[in-house]
Amino acid sequence: MPGKGGNPKGTTYTVKLNDIVQAKICAALRAGSFMGPAAASAGISLRLVEIWRRRGRKAGRGVYHDFAVAVDLALGEAEVGLV
């Protein structure tokens, strides 16, 4: 029987943060998308984006930190573009 999100119970999928995923999310955000649809455009959940951003803010450096900074920058660029 499928679990939440259509996954069979007990099945987990590992999605790794990489340049492609980050670029898709940031491009969607720059275009004015909300975070949930931006995450979906990269094939991941909003929850996972939030986890990665939280991890990045705590890390101070590394791939998750770079992701958090890139997302914050994309959000800022989108906001400026709307003004």
Secondary structure as the mmCIF struct_conf table of DSSP 4:
data_model
#
loop_
_struct_conf.conf_type_id
_struct_conf.id
_struct_conf.beg_label_comp_id
_struct_conf.beg_label_asym_id
_struct_conf.beg_label_seq_id
_struct_conf.end_label_comp_id
_struct_conf.end_label_asym_id
_struct_conf.end_label_seq_id
STRN STRN1 PRO A 2 PRO A 2
HELX_RH_3T_P HELX_RH_3T_P1 LYS A 4 GLY A 6
HELX_LH_PP_P HELX_LH_PP_P1 ASN A 7 ASN A 7
STRN STRN2 PRO A 8 PRO A 8
TURN_TY1_P TURN_TY1_P1 LYS A 9 GLY A 10
HELX_RH_AL_P HELX_RH_AL_P1 ASP A 19 ARG A 30
TURN_TY1_P TURN_TY1_P2 ALA A 31 GLY A 32
HELX_RH_AL_P HELX_RH_AL_P2 MET A 35 SER A 41
TURN_TY1_P TURN_TY1_P3 ALA A 42 GLY A 43
HELX_RH_AL_P HELX_RH_AL_P3 LEU A 46 ALA A 59
BEND BEND1 GLY A 60 GLY A 62
HELX_RH_AL_P HELX_RH_AL_P4 VAL A 63 LEU A 82
#
